[in-house]
């Protein structure tokens, strides 16, 4: 029996509806305007994305725009290098949760990890997770996998899990490369059920998203969320 047009439409609708809640709808360009942030939030609410992800300067506006929708706001901490002081990251986290931000994506202290200073990396992450969890927020630790060896990726994932991070995340999207399926596949094997995996950086199509999910990601960071759900049939 051939598939009807209605059945095809229903399948597409289910597909985008299942994918949208995995997407952090992201806009982090420095030239972003207030109008663009409002549009981002309207899109996040319309398609029920996991969150609208904005730079800290726009956090209050995004929280206000999404009030009552059930869609969270996310913002980065120590972005994009991760080289700020641990006390600065804690202060940034405190201010963001005070404003109502739910998802804090912090950049790990990459230089400390590559120097073998695991204690500094661990304490850096713990400083943010303690603040976030006390406020009912979550933390995703950005590893910037393109700058790490395989052994460093494993250690970074383990330290993030030990610090009680909620997710490990591949990339800022602003370094030498973004997410790869090999990196995503590695991460669940380290963190297990202790943390989720967010793939971010260079993810622009449905094929990219499905490849990352198949590799083990359960959250996707992308600035192409609307195009992706449209490709799956959303209107």
GUFIMAR-732333 format. One line per field, with one value per residue (C-alpha): residue number from 1; residue in three letters; chain; x, y, z. Coordinates in nm, 4 decimals, padded with zeros to 6 digits, always signed. Each point is the difference from the previous one (the first is absolute). Layout:
n <- NUM  ...
res <- ala  ...
chain <- A  ...
east <- X  ...
north <- Y  ...
up <- Z  ...
! end
This chain:
n <- 1  2  3  4  5  6  7  8  9  10  11  12  13  14  15  16  17  18  19  20  21  22  23  24  25  26  27  28  29  30  31  32  33  34  35  36  37  38  39  40  41  42  43  44  45  46  47  48  49  50  51  52  53  54  55  56  57  58  59  60  61  62  63  64  65  66  67  68  69  70  71  72  73  74  75  76  77  78  79  80  81  82  83  84  85  86  87  88  89  90  91  92  93  94  95  96  97  98  99  100  101  102  103  104  105  106  107  108  109  110  111  112  113  114  115  116  117  118  119  120  121  122  123  124  125  126  127  128  129  130  131  132  133  134  135  136  137  138  139  140  141  142  143  144  145  146  147  148  149  150  151  152  153  154  155  156  157  158  159  160  161  162  163  164  165  166  167  168  169  170  171  172  173  174  175  176  177  178  179  180  181  182  183  184  185  186  187  188  189  190  191  192  193  194  195  196  197  198  199  200  201  202  203  204  205  206  207  208  209  210  211  212  213  214  215  216  217  218  219  220  221  222  223  224  225  226  227  228  229  230  231  232  233  234  235
res <- unk  unk  unk  unk  unk  unk  unk  unk  unk  unk  unk  unk  unk  unk  unk  unk  unk  unk  unk  unk  unk  unk  unk  unk  unk  unk  unk  unk  unk  unk  unk  unk  unk  unk  unk  unk  unk  unk  unk  unk  unk  unk  unk  unk  unk  unk  unk  unk  unk  unk  unk  unk  unk  unk  unk  unk  unk  unk  unk  unk  unk  unk  unk  unk  unk  unk  unk  unk  unk  unk  unk  unk  unk  unk  unk  unk  unk  unk  unk  unk  unk  unk  unk  unk  unk  unk  unk  unk  unk  unk  unk  unk  unk  unk  unk  unk  unk  unk  unk  unk  unk  unk  unk  unk  unk  unk  unk  unk  unk  unk  unk  unk  unk  unk  unk  unk  unk  unk  unk  unk  unk  unk  unk  unk  unk  unk  unk  unk  unk  unk  unk  unk  unk  unk  unk  unk  unk  unk  unk  unk  unk  unk  unk  unk  unk  unk  unk  unk  unk  unk  unk  unk  unk  unk  unk  unk  unk  unk  unk  unk  unk  unk  unk  unk  unk  unk  unk  unk  unk  unk  unk  unk  unk  unk  unk  unk  unk  unk  unk  unk  unk  unk  unk  unk  unk  unk  unk  unk  unk  unk  unk  unk  unk  unk  unk  unk  unk  unk  unk  unk  unk  unk  unk  unk  unk  unk  unk  unk  unk  unk  unk  unk  unk  unk  unk  unk  unk  unk  unk  unk  unk  unk  unk  unk  unk  unk  unk  unk  unk  unk  unk  unk  unk  unk  unk
chain <- A  A  A  A  A  A  A  A  A  A  A  A  A  A  A  A  A  A  A  A  A  A  A  A  A  A  A  A  A  A  A  A  A  A  A  A  A  A  A  A  A  A  A  A  A  A  A  A  A  A  A  A  A  A  A  A  A  A  A  A  A  A  A  A  A  A  A  A  A  A  A  A  A  A  A  A  A  A  A  A  A  A  A  A  A  A  A  A  A  A  A  A  A  A  A  A  A  A  A  A  A  A  A  A  A  A  A  A  A  A  A  A  A  A  A  A  A  A  A  A  A  A  A  A  A  A  A  A  A  A  A  A  A  A  A  A  A  A  A  A  A  A  A  A  A  A  A  A  A  A  A  A  A  A  A  A  A  A  A  A  A  A  A  A  A  A  A  A  A  A  A  A  A  A  A  A  A  A  A  A  A  A  A  A  A  A  A  A  A  A  A  A  A  A  A  A  A  A  A  A  A  A  A  A  A  A  A  A  A  A  A  A  A  A  A  A  A  A  A  A  A  A  A  A  A  A  A  A  A  A  A  A  A  A  A
east <- +00.0000  +00.1421  +00.0569  -00.2588  +00.0844  -00.1613  +00.2214  +00.3097  -00.0983  -00.0697  +00.3376  +00.1773  -00.1902  +00.0974  +00.3573  +00.0470  -00.1989  +00.2354  +00.3176  -00.0890  +00.0154  +00.3610  +00.1121  +00.1561  -00.1070  +00.3137  +00.1017  +00.3395  +00.1255  +00.1482  -00.2034  -00.3330  -00.2747  -00.2919  -00.2416  +00.1898  -00.0115  -00.3757  -00.0365  +00.2190  -00.2222  -00.3175  +00.1411  +00.1064  -00.3519  -00.1681  +00.1994  +00.0490  +00.3770  +00.1845  +00.1129  +00.0818  +00.3742  +00.1324  +00.2990  -00.0224  -00.0742  -00.3323  -00.0930  -00.2510  -00.1753  -00.0219  -00.1344  -00.2658  -00.0908  -00.0404  -00.1802  -00.2946  +00.0945  +00.1804  +00.3022  +00.3271  +00.2703  +00.3642  +00.3188  +00.3751  +00.2434  +00.3698  -00.0697  +00.1651  +00.3489  -00.0652  +00.3080  -00.1701  +00.0520  -00.2072  -00.1358  -00.1112  -00.1849  -00.1724  -00.1030  -00.1297  -00.1948  -00.1507  -00.1155  -00.1469  -00.2031  -00.1167  -00.1379  -00.1804  +00.2356  -00.0451  +00.2778  +00.3583  +00.2498  +00.3423  +00.3281  +00.2451  +00.3449  +00.1613  +00.3529  -00.0103  -00.1147  +00.2759  +00.2498  -00.1083  -00.1534  -00.3087  -00.0770  -00.0347  -00.2308  -00.2129  -00.0315  -00.0767  -00.2959  -00.1172  -00.0167  -00.2614  -00.1933  -00.0490  -00.1512  -00.2142  -00.1383  -00.0814  -00.2133  -00.1642  +00.2048  +00.2163  +00.3607  +00.1489  +00.3801  +00.1507  +00.3160  +00.1036  +00.0813  +00.1835  +00.2832  +00.0333  +00.1627  -00.2108  +00.1484  -00.0754  -00.3588  -00.0423  +00.1473  -00.2122  -00.3192  +00.0911  +00.0750  -00.3259  -00.1937  +00.1845  -00.0945  -00.3652  -00.0439  -00.3280  +00.1454  +00.3348  +00.0088  +00.2298  +00.0664  -00.0534  -00.0344  +00.2650  +00.3235  +00.1811  -00.2806  -00.3384  -00.1661  +00.0958  -00.1827  +00.3190  +00.0236  -00.3691  +00.0249  +00.2898  -00.1744  -00.2853  +00.2495  +00.1725  -00.2892  -00.2512  -00.3268  +00.1646  -00.0367  -00.1549  +00.1900  -00.0476  +00.1319  +00.0658  +00.1948  -00.0658  -00.3356  -00.2243  -00.2077  -00.2300  +00.2695  +00.2467  -00.2487  -00.0919  +00.3664  +00.0732  -00.3010  +00.1027  +00.3492  -00.1425  -00.0993  -00.3198  +00.0254  +00.0904  +00.1306  -00.0629  -00.0856  -00.1866  -00.2841  -00.2803  +00.1476  +00.0452  -00.3575  -00.1254  +00.1941  -00.1896  -00.3356  -00.0659  -00.1804
north <- +00.0000  +00.3409  +00.2677  +00.2779  +00.3709  +00.0265  -00.2799  +00.1677  +00.3302  -00.1692  -00.1722  +00.3293  +00.1749  -00.2652  +00.0157  +00.3748  -00.0086  -00.2651  +00.1768  +00.3562  -00.0666  -00.1142  +00.3298  +00.2956  +00.2798  +00.2127  +00.3535  +00.1129  +00.2391  +00.3183  +00.2204  -00.1524  +00.2567  +00.0167  -00.0707  -00.3150  -00.1246  +00.0519  -00.1900  -00.2819  -00.0291  +00.0030  -00.2818  -00.1953  +00.0249  -00.0802  -00.3160  -00.1007  -00.0092  -00.1041  +00.3569  +00.3333  +00.0352  +00.3567  +00.1999  +00.1182  +00.3587  -00.1189  -00.2414  +00.2273  +00.0824  -00.3670  -00.1041  +00.2698  -00.0923  -00.3689  +00.0450  -00.2382  -00.2024  -00.2817  +00.0487  +00.0575  +00.2585  -00.1025  +00.2066  -00.0675  +00.0408  +00.0764  +00.0213  -00.0607  -00.0860  -00.1393  +00.1874  +00.2378  -00.0355  -00.2624  +00.2801  +00.1866  -00.3063  -00.0360  +00.3656  -00.0311  -00.3133  +00.1733  +00.2958  -00.2202  -00.2209  +00.3126  +00.1228  -00.3297  -00.1829  -00.3778  -00.1366  +00.1081  -00.1171  +00.0604  -00.0251  -00.2255  +00.1295  -00.1526  +00.1173  -00.1522  -00.3322  -00.0038  +00.0861  -00.3057  +00.2084  -00.2100  +00.1505  +00.3498  -00.1298  -00.1882  +00.2943  +00.2365  -00.2138  -00.0674  +00.3727  +00.0400  -00.3224  +00.0778  +00.3391  -00.1333  -00.2989  +00.2103  +00.2151  -00.2912  +00.0652  -00.2385  +00.0130  -00.1165  -00.0071  +00.1028  -00.2019  +00.1550  -00.3472  +00.1228  +00.1193  -00.3237  -00.3370  -00.3124  -00.0533  +00.3626  -00.0381  -00.3043  +00.1797  +00.3098  -00.2066  -00.1802  +00.3240  +00.1571  -00.3030  +00.0058  +00.3670  -00.0964  +00.1774  -00.0841  -00.0181  -00.0131  +00.2058  -00.0183  +00.3553  +00.3744  +00.0114  +00.2732  -00.2004  -00.1922  -00.2545  -00.1020  -00.3250  -00.3312  -00.3303  -00.1658  +00.2441  -00.0336  -00.3802  +00.0098  +00.2088  -00.2289  -00.2789  +00.2138  +00.1752  -00.2853  +00.0913  +00.2737  +00.2701  +00.0708  +00.0857  +00.3211  +00.0232  +00.3553  +00.1719  -00.0294  -00.1780  +00.1493  -00.2764  -00.2847  -00.2436  +00.1635  -00.0221  -00.3632  -00.0975  +00.1615  -00.1664  -00.3375  +00.0588  +00.0579  +00.3674  +00.0834  +00.3779  +00.1999  +00.3560  +00.1786  +00.3369  -00.1833  -00.1390  +00.1522  -00.1232  -00.3473  -00.0388  +00.1520  -00.2673  -00.2543  +00.1507  +00.2680  +00.3118
up <- +00.0000  -00.0949  +00.2646  -00.0114  +00.0020  +00.3437  +00.1327  -00.1400  +00.1593  +00.3340  -00.0086  -00.0743  +00.2769  +00.2514  -00.1182  +00.0496  +00.3211  +00.1372  -00.1128  +00.1072  +00.3785  -00.0426  -00.1547  +00.1805  -00.2369  -00.0013  -00.0934  +00.1314  -00.2680  +00.1499  -00.2344  +00.1099  +00.0553  +00.2409  -00.2845  -00.0934  +00.3587  +00.0149  -00.3283  +00.1350  +00.3071  -00.2087  -00.2109  +00.3084  +00.1408  -00.3336  -00.0678  +00.3661  -00.0159  +00.3170  +00.0603  -00.1575  +00.0406  +00.0145  +00.1171  +00.3647  -00.0981  -00.1462  +00.2795  +00.1764  -00.3269  -00.0983  +00.3408  -00.0243  -00.3574  +00.0867  +00.3323  +00.0244  -00.3087  +00.1792  -00.2271  +00.1835  -00.0600  -00.0277  +00.0108  -00.0087  +00.2894  -00.0532  -00.3708  -00.2406  +00.1327  +00.3495  +00.1182  +00.2429  +00.3759  +00.1802  +00.2178  -00.3130  -00.1239  +00.3356  -00.0036  -00.3547  +00.0936  +00.3043  -00.2074  -00.2715  +00.2325  +00.1831  -00.3323  -00.0527  -00.2380  +00.0201  -00.2244  +00.0743  -00.2611  +00.1530  -00.1875  +00.1801  +00.0950  -00.3066  +00.0743  +00.3488  -00.1411  -00.2602  +00.2762  +00.1965  +00.2795  +00.0561  +00.3391  -00.1468  -00.2727  +00.2521  +00.2403  -00.2878  -00.1066  +00.3545  +00.0690  -00.2727  +00.0565  +00.3696  -00.0791  -00.2835  +00.1878  +00.3061  -00.2301  -00.1835  -00.3144  -00.2024  -00.1237  -00.3267  -00.0131  -00.3334  -00.0605  -00.3347  -00.1283  -00.3100  +00.2278  +00.1988  -00.0485  +00.0465  +00.3472  +00.0915  -00.1188  +00.2236  +00.3014  -00.0663  -00.0150  +00.3211  +00.1839  -00.1176  +00.1232  +00.3335  +00.0364  -00.0532  -00.3305  -00.1705  -00.3504  -00.1730  -00.3188  -00.2986  -00.1105  +00.0183  -00.3777  -00.0066  +00.0060  -00.2720  -00.0519  +00.1352  +00.0959  -00.1576  +00.0283  +00.1254  +00.2911  +00.0805  -00.0067  +00.2453  +00.2624  +00.1157  +00.0500  +00.2645  +00.1741  -00.0265  +00.1690  +00.2091  -00.2660  -00.3349  -00.3184  -00.1974  -00.3533  -00.1160  -00.2742  -00.3730  +00.0302  -00.2679  -00.1612  +00.0949  -00.1152  +00.2420  +00.2869  -00.0604  -00.0288  +00.3379  +00.1628  -00.1422  +00.1430  +00.3482  +00.0323  +00.1846  -00.0401  -00.3109  -00.0082  -00.3277  -00.1495  -00.2777  +00.2096  -00.2047  -00.3281  +00.1476  +00.1214  -00.3262  -00.1867  +00.2107  -00.0909  +00.2623  -00.1211
! end
